[in-house]
Amino acid sequence: MQTGVGSRALEKQAAGSNTLSRFKTEMLTTEENQRGLEQLNAA
């Protein structure tokens, strides 16, 4: 079976949940993303 990720990904660990939470918070709180979330909630 062929691996679906690059060989480098096999050597590295995935990001921790704390890192992912920080990333999501930073991304979702940008002004552009806030507007997009507001539009989704209005639908």
PDBQT receptor file of N, H, CA, C and O in Angstrom, charges set to zero:
ATOM      1  N   MET A   1       0.847  -1.176   0.000  1.00  0.00    +0.000 N 
ATOM      2  CA  MET A   1       0.000   0.000   0.000  1.00  0.00    +0.000 C 
ATOM      3  C   MET A   1       0.892   1.239   0.000  1.00  0.00    +0.000 C 
ATOM      4  O   MET A   1       1.868   1.300   0.748  1.00  0.00    +0.000 OA
ATOM      5  N   GLN A   2       0.571   2.202  -0.815  1.00  0.00    +0.000 N 
ATOM      6  H   GLN A   2      -0.221   2.152  -1.423  1.00  0.00    +0.000 HD
ATOM      7  CA  GLN A   2       1.370   3.414  -0.936  1.00  0.00    +0.000 C 
ATOM      8  C   GLN A   2       0.920   4.443   0.103  1.00  0.00    +0.000 C 
ATOM      9  O   GLN A   2      -0.273   4.609   0.358  1.00  0.00    +0.000 OA
ATOM     10  N   THR A   3       1.883   5.117   0.686  1.00  0.00    +0.000 N 
ATOM     11  H   THR A   3       2.852   4.982   0.480  1.00  0.00    +0.000 HD
ATOM     12  CA  THR A   3       1.583   6.127   1.693  1.00  0.00    +0.000 C 
ATOM     13  C   THR A   3       1.053   7.388   1.016  1.00  0.00    +0.000 C 
ATOM     14  O   THR A   3       1.564   7.796  -0.027  1.00  0.00    +0.000 OA
ATOM     15  N   GLY A   4       0.035   8.002   1.603  1.00  0.00    +0.000 N 
ATOM     16  H   GLY A   4      -0.380   7.670   2.450  1.00  0.00    +0.000 HD
ATOM     17  CA  GLY A   4      -0.589   9.193   1.026  1.00  0.00    +0.000 C 
ATOM     18  C   GLY A   4       0.084  10.488   1.436  1.00  0.00    +0.000 C 
ATOM     19  O   GLY A   4      -0.370  11.559   1.034  1.00  0.00    +0.000 OA
ATOM     20  N   VAL A   5       1.148  10.430   2.221  1.00  0.00    +0.000 N 
ATOM     21  H   VAL A   5       1.516   9.560   2.547  1.00  0.00    +0.000 HD
ATOM     22  CA  VAL A   5       1.872  11.637   2.635  1.00  0.00    +0.000 C 
ATOM     23  C   VAL A   5       3.317  11.522   2.193  1.00  0.00    +0.000 C 
ATOM     24  O   VAL A   5       3.796  10.432   1.878  1.00  0.00    +0.000 OA
ATOM     25  N   GLY A   6       4.004  12.642   2.172  1.00  0.00    +0.000 N 
ATOM     26  H   GLY A   6       3.615  13.528   2.428  1.00  0.00    +0.000 HD
ATOM     27  CA  GLY A   6       5.406  12.633   1.780  1.00  0.00    +0.000 C 
ATOM     28  C   GLY A   6       6.275  11.945   2.820  1.00  0.00    +0.000 C 
ATOM     29  O   GLY A   6       5.848  11.752   3.958  1.00  0.00    +0.000 OA
ATOM     30  N   SER A   7       7.478  11.578   2.441  1.00  0.00    +0.000 N 
ATOM     31  H   SER A   7       7.824  11.734   1.516  1.00  0.00    +0.000 HD
ATOM     32  CA  SER A   7       8.368  10.869   3.361  1.00  0.00    +0.000 C 
ATOM     33  C   SER A   7       8.739  11.729   4.554  1.00  0.00    +0.000 C 
ATOM     34  O   SER A   7       8.968  11.204   5.643  1.00  0.00    +0.000 OA
ATOM     35  N   ARG A   8       8.802  13.041   4.370  1.00  0.00    +0.000 N 
ATOM     36  H   ARG A   8       8.615  13.468   3.485  1.00  0.00    +0.000 HD
ATOM     37  CA  ARG A   8       9.128  13.938   5.478  1.00  0.00    +0.000 C 
ATOM     38  C   ARG A   8       8.052  13.881   6.558  1.00  0.00    +0.000 C 
ATOM     39  O   ARG A   8       8.361  13.963   7.747  1.00  0.00    +0.000 OA
ATOM     40  N   ALA A   9       6.810  13.744   6.157  1.00  0.00    +0.000 N 
ATOM     41  H   ALA A   9       6.559  13.678   5.191  1.00  0.00    +0.000 HD
ATOM     42  CA  ALA A   9       5.707  13.668   7.115  1.00  0.00    +0.000 C 
ATOM     43  C   ALA A   9       5.806  12.409   7.965  1.00  0.00    +0.000 C 
ATOM     44  O   ALA A   9       5.352  12.394   9.109  1.00  0.00    +0.000 OA
ATOM     45  N   LEU A  10       6.384  11.375   7.427  1.00  0.00    +0.000 N 
ATOM     46  H   LEU A  10       6.754  11.387   6.498  1.00  0.00    +0.000 HD
ATOM     47  CA  LEU A  10       6.539  10.138   8.185  1.00  0.00    +0.000 C 
ATOM     48  C   LEU A  10       7.598  10.282   9.271  1.00  0.00    +0.000 C 
ATOM     49  O   LEU A  10       7.572   9.557  10.265  1.00  0.00    +0.000 OA
ATOM     50  N   GLU A  11       8.529  11.217   9.084  1.00  0.00    +0.000 N 
ATOM     51  H   GLU A  11       8.550  11.807   8.277  1.00  0.00    +0.000 HD
ATOM     52  CA  GLU A  11       9.618  11.417  10.033  1.00  0.00    +0.000 C 
ATOM     53  C   GLU A  11       9.270  12.436  11.111  1.00  0.00    +0.000 C 
ATOM     54  O   GLU A  11       9.916  12.454  12.159  1.00  0.00    +0.000 OA
ATOM     55  N   LYS A  12       8.299  13.260  10.894  1.00  0.00    +0.000 N 
ATOM     56  H   LYS A  12       7.775  13.246  10.043  1.00  0.00    +0.000 HD
ATOM     57  CA  LYS A  12       7.940  14.346  11.816  1.00  0.00    +0.000 C 
ATOM     58  C   LYS A  12       6.679  13.992  12.585  1.00  0.00    +0.000 C 
ATOM     59  O   LYS A  12       5.843  13.217  12.119  1.00  0.00    +0.000 OA
ATOM     60  N   GLN A  13       6.557  14.575  13.773  1.00  0.00    +0.000 N 
ATOM     61  H   GLN A  13       7.236  15.205  14.152  1.00  0.00    +0.000 HD
ATOM     62  CA  GLN A  13       5.340  14.388  14.546  1.00  0.00    +0.000 C 
ATOM     63  C   GLN A  13       4.307  15.412  14.117  1.00  0.00    +0.000 C 
ATOM     64  O   GLN A  13       4.652  16.485  13.621  1.00  0.00    +0.000 OA
ATOM     65  N   ALA A  14       3.062  15.085  14.304  1.00  0.00    +0.000 N 
ATOM     66  H   ALA A  14       2.781  14.214  14.706  1.00  0.00    +0.000 HD
ATOM     67  CA  ALA A  14       1.968  16.009  14.000  1.00  0.00    +0.000 C 
ATOM     68  C   ALA A  14       1.950  17.120  15.039  1.00  0.00    +0.000 C 
ATOM     69  O   ALA A  14       2.521  16.983  16.121  1.00  0.00    +0.000 OA
ATOM     70  N   ALA A  15       1.292  18.212  14.702  1.00  0.00    +0.000 N 
ATOM     71  H   ALA A  15       0.828  18.323  13.823  1.00  0.00    +0.000 HD
ATOM     72  CA  ALA A  15       1.161  19.324  15.635  1.00  0.00    +0.000 C 
ATOM     73  C   ALA A  15       0.311  18.897  16.828  1.00  0.00    +0.000 C 
ATOM     74  O   ALA A  15      -0.641  18.129  16.689  1.00  0.00    +0.000 OA
ATOM     75  N   GLY A  16       0.669  19.405  17.986  1.00  0.00    +0.000 N 
ATOM     76  H   GLY A  16       1.442  20.029  18.099  1.00  0.00    +0.000 HD
ATOM     77  CA  GLY A  16      -0.090  19.107  19.200  1.00  0.00    +0.000 C 
ATOM     78  C   GLY A  16      -1.425  19.837  19.202  1.00  0.00    +0.000 C 
ATOM     79  O   GLY A  16      -1.632  20.783  18.442  1.00  0.00    +0.000 OA
ATOM     80  N   SER A  17      -2.317  19.389  20.056  1.00  0.00    +0.000 N 
ATOM     81  H   SER A  17      -2.149  18.621  20.673  1.00  0.00    +0.000 HD
ATOM     82  CA  SER A  17      -3.650  20.007  20.104  1.00  0.00    +0.000 C 
ATOM     83  C   SER A  17      -3.576  21.464  20.536  1.00  0.00    +0.000 C 
ATOM     84  O   SER A  17      -4.392  22.273  20.096  1.00  0.00    +0.000 OA
ATOM     85  N   ASN A  18      -2.616  21.818  21.390  1.00  0.00    +0.000 N 
ATOM     86  H   ASN A  18      -1.953  21.160  21.748  1.00  0.00    +0.000 HD
ATOM     87  CA  ASN A  18      -2.466  23.206  21.812  1.00  0.00    +0.000 C 
ATOM     88  C   ASN A  18      -2.080  24.086  20.627  1.00  0.00    +0.000 C 
ATOM     89  O   ASN A  18      -2.589  25.198  20.483  1.00  0.00    +0.000 OA
ATOM     90  N   THR A  19      -1.188  23.593  19.788  1.00  0.00    +0.000 N 
ATOM     91  H   THR A  19      -0.774  22.690  19.905  1.00  0.00    +0.000 HD
ATOM     92  CA  THR A  19      -0.772  24.342  18.598  1.00  0.00    +0.000 C 
ATOM     93  C   THR A  19      -1.945  24.518  17.650  1.00  0.00    +0.000 C 
ATOM     94  O   THR A  19      -2.135  25.601  17.097  1.00  0.00    +0.000 OA
ATOM     95  N   LEU A  20      -2.730  23.472  17.457  1.00  0.00    +0.000 N 
ATOM     96  H   LEU A  20      -2.575  22.593  17.907  1.00  0.00    +0.000 HD
ATOM     97  CA  LEU A  20      -3.890  23.552  16.572  1.00  0.00    +0.000 C 
ATOM     98  C   LEU A  20      -4.930  24.519  17.116  1.00  0.00    +0.000 C 
ATOM     99  O   LEU A  20      -5.526  25.281  16.354  1.00  0.00    +0.000 OA
ATOM    100  N   SER A  21      -5.153  24.498  18.417  1.00  0.00    +0.000 N 
ATOM    101  H   SER A  21      -4.669  23.879  19.036  1.00  0.00    +0.000 HD
ATOM    102  CA  SER A  21      -6.121  25.412  19.019  1.00  0.00    +0.000 C 
ATOM    103  C   SER A  21      -5.698  26.857  18.824  1.00  0.00    +0.000 C 
ATOM    104  O   SER A  21      -6.517  27.713  18.493  1.00  0.00    +0.000 OA
ATOM    105  N   ARG A  22      -4.421  27.123  19.030  1.00  0.00    +0.000 N 
ATOM    106  H   ARG A  22      -3.755  26.427  19.300  1.00  0.00    +0.000 HD
ATOM    107  CA  ARG A  22      -3.896  28.479  18.843  1.00  0.00    +0.000 C 
ATOM    108  C   ARG A  22      -4.061  28.921  17.396  1.00  0.00    +0.000 C 
ATOM    109  O   ARG A  22      -4.475  30.048  17.126  1.00  0.00    +0.000 OA
ATOM    110  N   PHE A  23      -3.732  28.018  16.462  1.00  0.00    +0.000 N 
ATOM    111  H   PHE A  23      -3.395  27.103  16.682  1.00  0.00    +0.000 HD
ATOM    112  CA  PHE A  23      -3.859  28.333  15.044  1.00  0.00    +0.000 C 
ATOM    113  C   PHE A  23      -5.311  28.637  14.687  1.00  0.00    +0.000 C 
ATOM    114  O   PHE A  23      -5.587  29.620  14.000  1.00  0.00    +0.000 OA
ATOM    115  N   LYS A  24      -6.237  27.801  15.146  1.00  0.00    +0.000 N 
ATOM    116  H   LYS A  24      -6.013  27.002  15.704  1.00  0.00    +0.000 HD
ATOM    117  CA  LYS A  24      -7.658  28.004  14.828  1.00  0.00    +0.000 C 
ATOM    118  C   LYS A  24      -8.147  29.321  15.418  1.00  0.00    +0.000 C 
ATOM    119  O   LYS A  24      -8.890  30.058  14.768  1.00  0.00    +0.000 OA
ATOM    120  N   THR A  25      -7.735  29.616  16.641  1.00  0.00    +0.000 N 
ATOM    121  H   THR A  25      -7.132  29.017  17.169  1.00  0.00    +0.000 HD
ATOM    122  CA  THR A  25      -8.155  30.868  17.270  1.00  0.00    +0.000 C 
ATOM    123  C   THR A  25      -7.632  32.066  16.488  1.00  0.00    +0.000 C 
ATOM    124  O   THR A  25      -8.370  33.018  16.236  1.00  0.00    +0.000 OA
ATOM    125  N   GLU A  26      -6.367  32.017  16.107  1.00  0.00    +0.000 N 
ATOM    126  H   GLU A  26      -5.768  31.243  16.311  1.00  0.00    +0.000 HD
ATOM    127  CA  GLU A  26      -5.779  33.121  15.348  1.00  0.00    +0.000 C 
ATOM    128  C   GLU A  26      -6.450  33.286  13.992  1.00  0.00    +0.000 C 
ATOM    129  O   GLU A  26      -6.694  34.409  13.552  1.00  0.00    +0.000 OA
ATOM    130  N   MET A  27      -6.749  32.179  13.330  1.00  0.00    +0.000 N 
ATOM    131  H   MET A  27      -6.551  31.266  13.687  1.00  0.00    +0.000 HD
ATOM    132  CA  MET A  27      -7.353  32.252  11.998  1.00  0.00    +0.000 C 
ATOM    133  C   MET A  27      -8.814  32.690  12.057  1.00  0.00    +0.000 C 
ATOM    134  O   MET A  27      -9.248  33.514  11.252  1.00  0.00    +0.000 OA
ATOM    135  N   LEU A  28      -9.563  32.149  12.993  1.00  0.00    +0.000 N 
ATOM    136  H   LEU A  28      -9.210  31.479  13.647  1.00  0.00    +0.000 HD
ATOM    137  CA  LEU A  28     -10.998  32.435  13.039  1.00  0.00    +0.000 C 
ATOM    138  C   LEU A  28     -11.306  33.829  13.564  1.00  0.00    +0.000 C 
ATOM    139  O   LEU A  28     -12.409  34.335  13.362  1.00  0.00    +0.000 OA
ATOM    140  N   THR A  29     -10.347  34.454  14.235  1.00  0.00    +0.000 N 
ATOM    141  H   THR A  29      -9.451  34.043  14.399  1.00  0.00    +0.000 HD
ATOM    142  CA  THR A  29     -10.614  35.772  14.793  1.00  0.00    +0.000 C 
ATOM    143  C   THR A  29     -10.157  36.913  13.886  1.00  0.00    +0.000 C 
ATOM    144  O   THR A  29     -10.247  38.078  14.273  1.00  0.00    +0.000 OA
ATOM    145  N   THR A  30      -9.667  36.597  12.684  1.00  0.00    +0.000 N 
ATOM    146  H   THR A  30      -9.593  35.651  12.369  1.00  0.00    +0.000 HD
ATOM    147  CA  THR A  30      -9.340  37.684  11.765  1.00  0.00    +0.000 C 
ATOM    148  C   THR A  30     -10.647  38.319  11.286  1.00  0.00    +0.000 C 
ATOM    149  O   THR A  30     -11.691  37.667  11.253  1.00  0.00    +0.000 OA
ATOM    150  N   GLU A  31     -10.576  39.584  10.921  1.00  0.00    +0.000 N 
ATOM    151  H   GLU A  31      -9.728  40.114  10.947  1.00  0.00    +0.000 HD
ATOM    152  CA  GLU A  31     -11.786  40.321  10.529  1.00  0.00    +0.000 C 
ATOM    153  C   GLU A  31     -12.497  39.659   9.350  1.00  0.00    +0.000 C 
ATOM    154  O   GLU A  31     -13.723  39.545   9.335  1.00  0.00    +0.000 OA
ATOM    155  N   GLU A  32     -11.717  39.227   8.371  1.00  0.00    +0.000 N 
ATOM    156  H   GLU A  32     -10.721  39.320   8.384  1.00  0.00    +0.000 HD
ATOM    157  CA  GLU A  32     -12.311  38.588   7.181  1.00  0.00    +0.000 C 
ATOM    158  C   GLU A  32     -13.050  37.302   7.565  1.00  0.00    +0.000 C 
ATOM    159  O   GLU A  32     -14.157  37.050   7.090  1.00  0.00    +0.000 OA
ATOM    160  N   ASN A  33     -12.434  36.502   8.418  1.00  0.00    +0.000 N 
ATOM    161  H   ASN A  33     -11.535  36.707   8.804  1.00  0.00    +0.000 HD
ATOM    162  CA  ASN A  33     -13.071  35.250   8.822  1.00  0.00    +0.000 C 
ATOM    163  C   ASN A  33     -14.264  35.495   9.734  1.00  0.00    +0.000 C 
ATOM    164  O   ASN A  33     -15.227  34.728   9.709  1.00  0.00    +0.000 OA
ATOM    165  N   GLN A  34     -14.215  36.547  10.535  1.00  0.00    +0.000 N 
ATOM    166  H   GLN A  34     -13.433  37.170  10.556  1.00  0.00    +0.000 HD
ATOM    167  CA  GLN A  34     -15.362  36.892  11.383  1.00  0.00    +0.000 C 
ATOM    168  C   GLN A  34     -16.584  37.178  10.510  1.00  0.00    +0.000 C 
ATOM    169  O   GLN A  34     -17.687  36.721  10.811  1.00  0.00    +0.000 OA
ATOM    170  N   ARG A  35     -16.387  37.930   9.434  1.00  0.00    +0.000 N 
ATOM    171  H   ARG A  35     -15.491  38.302   9.190  1.00  0.00    +0.000 HD
ATOM    172  CA  ARG A  35     -17.500  38.232   8.519  1.00  0.00    +0.000 C 
ATOM    173  C   ARG A  35     -18.053  36.949   7.891  1.00  0.00    +0.000 C 
ATOM    174  O   ARG A  35     -19.266  36.781   7.772  1.00  0.00    +0.000 OA
ATOM    175  N   GLY A  36     -17.164  36.062   7.500  1.00  0.00    +0.000 N 
ATOM    176  H   GLY A  36     -16.178  36.199   7.597  1.00  0.00    +0.000 HD
ATOM    177  CA  GLY A  36     -17.601  34.798   6.926  1.00  0.00    +0.000 C 
ATOM    178  C   GLY A  36     -18.391  33.960   7.904  1.00  0.00    +0.000 C 
ATOM    179  O   GLY A  36     -19.387  33.339   7.530  1.00  0.00    +0.000 OA
ATOM    180  N   LEU A  37     -17.958  33.933   9.163  1.00  0.00    +0.000 N 
ATOM    181  H   LEU A  37     -17.150  34.437   9.467  1.00  0.00    +0.000 HD
ATOM    182  CA  LEU A  37     -18.683  33.187  10.183  1.00  0.00    +0.000 C 
ATOM    183  C   LEU A  37     -20.049  33.805  10.451  1.00  0.00    +0.000 C 
ATOM    184  O   LEU A  37     -21.027  33.090  10.672  1.00  0.00    +0.000 OA
ATOM    185  N   GLU A  38     -20.115  35.138  10.432  1.00  0.00    +0.000 N 
ATOM    186  H   GLU A  38     -19.321  35.719  10.252  1.00  0.00    +0.000 HD
ATOM    187  CA  GLU A  38     -21.395  35.809  10.618  1.00  0.00    +0.000 C 
ATOM    188  C   GLU A  38     -22.368  35.442   9.502  1.00  0.00    +0.000 C 
ATOM    189  O   GLU A  38     -23.555  35.230   9.750  1.00  0.00    +0.000 OA
ATOM    190  N   GLN A  39     -21.862  35.367   8.276  1.00  0.00    +0.000 N 
ATOM    191  H   GLN A  39     -20.898  35.539   8.075  1.00  0.00    +0.000 HD
ATOM    192  CA  GLN A  39     -22.719  35.001   7.140  1.00  0.00    +0.000 C 
ATOM    193  C   GLN A  39     -23.205  33.559   7.281  1.00  0.00    +0.000 C 
ATOM    194  O   GLN A  39     -24.357  33.265   6.963  1.00  0.00    +0.000 OA
ATOM    195  N   LEU A  40     -22.351  32.663   7.749  1.00  0.00    +0.000 N 
ATOM    196  H   LEU A  40     -21.415  32.902   8.008  1.00  0.00    +0.000 HD
ATOM    197  CA  LEU A  40     -22.770  31.274   7.943  1.00  0.00    +0.000 C 
ATOM    198  C   LEU A  40     -23.851  31.178   9.007  1.00  0.00    +0.000 C 
ATOM    199  O   LEU A  40     -24.812  30.424   8.855  1.00  0.00    +0.000 OA
ATOM    200  N   ASN A  41     -23.699  31.934  10.079  1.00  0.00    +0.000 N 
ATOM    201  H   ASN A  41     -22.918  32.547  10.203  1.00  0.00    +0.000 HD
ATOM    202  CA  ASN A  41     -24.695  31.897  11.163  1.00  0.00    +0.000 C 
ATOM    203  C   ASN A  41     -26.019  32.509  10.743  1.00  0.00    +0.000 C 
ATOM    204  O   ASN A  41     -27.064  32.146  11.283  1.00  0.00    +0.000 OA
ATOM    205  N   ALA A  42     -25.995  33.436   9.784  1.00  0.00    +0.000 N 
ATOM    206  H   ALA A  42     -25.147  33.731   9.345  1.00  0.00    +0.000 HD
ATOM    207  CA  ALA A  42     -27.217  34.086   9.339  1.00  0.00    +0.000 C 
ATOM    208  C   ALA A  42     -28.012  33.204   8.374  1.00  0.00    +0.000 C 
ATOM    209  O   ALA A  42     -29.211  33.407   8.180  1.00  0.00    +0.000 OA
ATOM    210  N   ALA A  43     -27.344  32.237   7.780  1.00  0.00    +0.000 N 
ATOM    211  H   ALA A  43     -26.370  32.071   7.937  1.00  0.00    +0.000 HD
ATOM    212  CA  ALA A  43     -27.995  31.382   6.779  1.00  0.00    +0.000 C 
ATOM    213  C   ALA A  43     -28.981  30.425   7.369  1.00  0.00    +0.000 C 
ATOM    214  O   ALA A  43     -29.599  29.648   6.641  1.00  0.00    +0.000 OA
TER     215      ALA A  43
